[in-house]
């Protein structure tokens, strides 16, 4: 899975090489990986779960 995916770096990733996250969408699954370790682990989420997560982020549910 995600072998031919188009990965997009987060607009919130800093330019210093830290805090770099990439996301790719394949059919009904969303992959998330560390852009500094592209050959490393990919976290896979159901598209509905990812959408719910993003809604929570936008609503401030995860604010400190």
Wavefront OBJ file of the C-alpha trace (Angstrom):
o trace
v 0.000 0.000 0.000
v 1.145 3.553 -0.797
v 3.892 2.363 -3.197
v 2.608 4.703 -5.920
v 1.014 7.319 -3.695
v 1.582 11.028 -4.110
v 2.823 12.316 -0.782
v 2.163 15.914 0.265
v 4.126 17.649 3.001
v 2.157 19.491 5.640
v 2.067 23.256 5.263
v 2.826 23.351 9.010
v 6.138 21.510 8.597
v 9.007 23.789 9.467
v 11.830 24.519 7.071
v 14.503 23.356 9.518
v 13.934 19.627 8.990
v 11.967 19.047 12.184
v 8.250 18.440 12.534
v 7.875 17.170 8.966
v 4.773 15.158 8.230
v 3.560 13.905 4.862
v 0.112 12.609 3.957
v -1.066 10.495 1.011
v -4.533 9.305 0.031
v -5.201 5.965 -1.654
v -8.821 5.042 -2.307
v -10.383 5.035 1.187
v -7.165 5.034 3.221
v -4.968 7.930 4.349
v -1.289 7.376 5.064
v 0.854 9.534 7.339
v 4.647 9.351 7.553
v 7.692 11.250 8.753
v 9.153 13.002 5.710
v 12.659 12.593 7.153
v 12.220 8.795 7.095
v 10.345 8.106 3.864
v 11.263 4.425 3.956
v 10.030 4.085 7.530
v 6.667 3.281 8.992
v 3.427 4.591 7.530
v 0.419 5.043 9.768
v -2.741 4.125 7.848
v -6.192 5.456 8.727
v -9.633 4.886 7.273
v -10.656 8.008 5.341
v -13.679 8.537 7.637
v -11.458 8.399 10.720
v -9.020 10.867 9.178
v -11.860 13.252 8.348
v -13.138 13.026 11.934
v -9.619 13.704 13.240
v -9.219 16.792 11.042
v -12.623 18.073 12.158
v -11.512 17.701 15.784
v -8.278 19.577 15.079
v -10.167 22.427 13.433
v -12.624 22.531 16.346
v -9.769 22.849 18.860
v -10.392 19.483 20.524
v -6.657 18.820 20.777
v -5.512 22.253 21.895
v -3.364 22.275 24.996
l 1 2 3 4 5 6 7 8 9 10 11 12 13 14 15 16 17 18 19 20 21 22 23 24 25 26 27 28 29 30 31 32 33 34 35 36 37 38 39 40 41 42 43 44 45 46 47 48 49 50 51 52 53 54 55 56 57 58 59 60 61 62 63 64
